[in-house]
């Protein structure tokens, strides 16, 4: 019996084909990662810009009522924000409330209190292009005592 292999020409074509398929797969995978990173960076940049210029939050009133802290919040800016992050006693307890505030909306938010609650800080949270962010420099502190 004669043993026969594939011809050198066919082997070369197969090797080149496999190399091209692997190169295209890697290129598509990498371009998807790079594109998503650029999109995320763009969203983070938009969040920072909106936080600096268009987002304004006011705490009209806050007080303890039973086991809750009721906080009256107003969006005094010209862009909506998607929620608020609430810190009791400068971060001893943190709550995130997903409640949409359109410009000039005023709503009362209720969060469970802790023993010895003296102050509450409220920060607006926004979502741009599916990426969430908190406007920490727009934090408003309100003394409960």
C-alpha positions as CSV (number, residue, x, y, z in Angstrom):
1,X,0.0,0.0,0.0
2,X,1.1,3.4,-0.8
3,X,0.6,6.1,1.7
4,X,-0.3,9.4,0.3
5,X,-0.5,12.7,2.1
6,X,-2.1,16.0,0.9
7,X,-0.1,18.0,-1.6
8,X,2.0,20.9,-0.5
9,X,-0.2,23.3,-2.3
10,X,-3.4,22.2,-0.5
11,X,-1.5,22.3,2.9
12,X,-0.3,25.8,2.2
13,X,-3.9,27.0,1.3
14,X,-5.3,25.4,4.4
15,X,-2.6,27.0,6.7
16,X,-3.2,30.4,5.1
17,X,-7.0,29.9,5.5
18,X,-6.7,29.1,9.2
19,X,-4.4,32.0,9.8
20,X,-6.8,34.4,8.1
21,X,-9.8,33.0,10.1
22,X,-7.9,33.4,13.4
23,X,-6.7,36.9,12.5
24,X,-10.2,38.1,11.6
25,X,-11.6,36.6,14.8
26,X,-9.1,38.3,17.0
27,X,-9.6,41.6,15.1
28,X,-13.4,41.5,15.5
29,X,-13.1,40.6,19.2
30,X,-10.6,43.4,19.9
31,X,-12.5,46.0,17.9
32,X,-15.6,45.2,20.0
33,X,-13.7,45.7,23.2
34,X,-12.1,49.0,22.0
35,X,-15.5,50.3,20.8
36,X,-17.2,49.6,24.1
37,X,-14.4,51.3,26.0
38,X,-14.7,54.4,23.8
39,X,-18.5,54.4,24.3
40,X,-18.1,54.1,28.1
41,X,-15.5,56.9,28.2
42,X,-17.8,59.1,26.1
43,X,-20.7,58.4,28.6
44,X,-18.4,59.1,31.6
45,X,-17.3,62.4,30.0
46,X,-20.9,63.4,29.3
47,X,-21.8,62.6,33.0
48,X,-19.0,64.8,34.2
49,X,-20.0,67.6,31.9
50,X,-23.7,67.3,32.9
51,X,-22.7,67.2,36.6
52,X,-20.6,70.3,36.3
53,X,-23.1,72.5,34.4
54,X,-26.7,71.2,34.1
55,X,-27.5,69.3,37.3
56,X,-28.7,71.1,40.4
57,X,-30.4,69.6,43.4
58,X,-32.0,71.3,46.4
59,X,-33.0,69.7,49.7
60,X,-36.1,71.8,50.7
61,X,-36.7,70.0,54.0
62,X,-35.6,66.8,55.8
63,X,-36.8,65.4,59.1
64,X,-37.1,62.2,61.1
65,X,-40.6,60.7,61.2
66,X,-40.8,57.5,63.2
67,X,-38.3,55.0,61.7
68,X,-37.8,57.0,58.5
69,X,-36.1,60.1,57.3
70,X,-38.3,62.1,54.9
71,X,-36.4,64.3,52.5
72,X,-38.0,66.8,50.2
73,X,-35.9,67.2,47.1
74,X,-36.2,69.5,44.1
75,X,-34.4,69.4,40.8
76,X,-33.6,73.0,40.2
77,X,-31.3,72.3,37.2
78,X,-32.3,72.0,33.5
79,X,-31.6,68.3,33.0
80,X,-33.2,65.3,34.5
81,X,-31.5,63.0,36.9
82,X,-32.3,59.3,37.4
83,X,-32.1,59.0,41.2
84,X,-30.4,60.1,44.3
85,X,-27.8,58.7,46.6
86,X,-28.5,59.4,50.3
87,X,-25.8,59.3,53.0
88,X,-26.8,59.4,56.6
89,X,-24.2,60.8,59.0
90,X,-21.6,61.3,56.2
91,X,-21.8,57.7,54.9
92,X,-22.6,55.7,58.0
93,X,-25.5,54.4,56.0
94,X,-25.9,54.8,52.2
95,X,-29.1,54.3,50.2
96,X,-29.7,54.7,46.5
97,X,-33.2,55.7,45.3
98,X,-34.0,55.2,41.6
99,X,-36.6,57.9,41.1
100,X,-36.6,60.1,38.0
101,X,-36.5,63.9,38.6
102,X,-37.4,66.0,35.6
103,X,-36.4,69.7,35.7
104,X,-38.3,71.6,38.4
105,X,-39.7,68.3,39.9
106,X,-40.1,68.3,43.7
107,X,-40.6,65.0,45.5
108,X,-40.4,63.6,49.0
109,X,-38.2,60.5,49.4
110,X,-38.4,58.3,52.5
111,X,-35.5,56.2,53.7
112,X,-35.0,54.1,56.9
113,X,-33.2,56.0,59.6
114,X,-30.4,54.8,61.9
115,X,-30.0,55.5,65.6
116,X,-28.3,58.8,66.2
117,X,-28.9,60.2,62.7
118,X,-27.8,63.8,62.8
119,X,-27.4,64.7,59.1
120,X,-28.3,63.6,55.7
121,X,-26.4,64.2,52.4
122,X,-28.1,63.9,49.0
123,X,-26.3,63.5,45.6
124,X,-28.0,63.3,42.2
125,X,-27.4,60.1,40.2
126,X,-27.6,60.2,36.4
127,X,-27.4,57.7,33.6
128,X,-26.0,58.5,30.2
129,X,-25.8,55.9,27.4
130,X,-26.5,53.2,29.9
131,X,-23.6,54.2,32.2
132,X,-24.6,55.3,35.7
133,X,-22.8,58.0,37.6
134,X,-23.1,60.1,40.8
135,X,-22.6,63.8,40.9
136,X,-20.5,63.8,44.1
137,X,-19.6,67.5,43.8
138,X,-23.3,68.4,43.8
139,X,-23.7,66.9,47.3
140,X,-26.2,68.8,49.5
141,X,-25.9,68.3,53.3
142,X,-28.9,68.9,55.6
143,X,-28.7,68.8,59.4
144,X,-31.5,66.9,61.0
145,X,-31.0,68.3,64.5
